[in-house]
């Protein structure tokens, strides 16, 4: 794929061969995905920069070098979101202080094992309640978020269903103690 400036758009738009979740007529969807991906990358970069800057005073007395520094990027991963799959690269942070003093950076925007946005996680039980069978989830999700809806296979849906059923069973068997409610008027 190549990037070109398009009209008055302030960012490059992908041209050339479209991905399998985008058609030539889905320019708006492509722009939304690219914009969301760019905003996510900028937000994570800003979060890392702020975290490192808050620790700028931590320097090695011998060399004068900072203890907390950027150290490349973590491996790319794909997130399934309501605007389609997005590939993200999170900056890596290195704290060179001794083991007992070193801190580990964890993004509040992009937690380590996040693979699906909350909207997609909430979509799964809704589809099930609407009568979509576990075998049809792949097709339904492909129509909604694109063919790269990884991690949402029939086996995953079945595991989620079993988990929900167990939670519902535990919830229905809980002890409910009688509590009086007093309402004061006037």
HUWOCOR-V906979 format. One record per residue. RES is the residue in one small letter. PHI is phi as a letter, one per 20 degrees, with the letter a starting at -180 (* if undefined). Layout:
RES,PHI / RES,PHI
//
This chain:
x,* / x,d / x,d / x,c / x,e / x,d / x,l / x,d / x,f / x,e / x,b / x,f / x,d / x,f / x,c / x,n / x,f / x,e / x,f / x,f / x,e / x,c / x,d / x,g / x,e / x,d / x,f / x,f / x,f / x,f / x,f / x,f / x,f / x,f / x,f / x,f / x,f / x,f / x,f / x,f / x,f / x,f / x,f / x,f / x,f / x,f / x,f / x,f / x,g / x,f / x,f / x,f / x,f / x,f / x,d / x,f / x,f / x,e / x,c / x,f / x,f / x,f / x,d / x,n / x,e / x,f / x,f / x,d / x,c / x,f / x,b / x,m / x,c / x,f / x,g / x,f / x,b / x,d / x,d / x,e / x,c / x,f / x,e / x,o / x,f / x,c / x,e / x,c / x,c / x,e / x,f / x,e / x,d / x,c / x,d / x,e / x,f / x,g / x,g / x,f / x,d / x,f / x,d / x,d / x,f / x,c / x,f / x,e / x,e / x,c / x,g / x,g / x,d / x,f / x,c / x,c / x,f / x,g / x,f / x,f / x,f / x,f / x,f / x,f / x,f / x,f / x,f / x,f / x,f / x,e / x,o / x,f / x,f / x,g / x,f / x,e / x,f / x,g / x,f / x,f / x,f / x,f / x,f / x,e / x,c / x,o / x,f / x,e / x,f / x,f / x,n / x,c / x,f / x,g / x,f / x,f / x,f / x,f / x,f / x,f / x,g / x,f / x,f / x,f / x,f / x,f / x,f / x,f / x,f / x,f / x,f / x,f / x,e / x,f / x,e / x,d / x,e / x,f / x,c / x,e / x,d / x,d / x,c / x,e / x,d / x,n
//
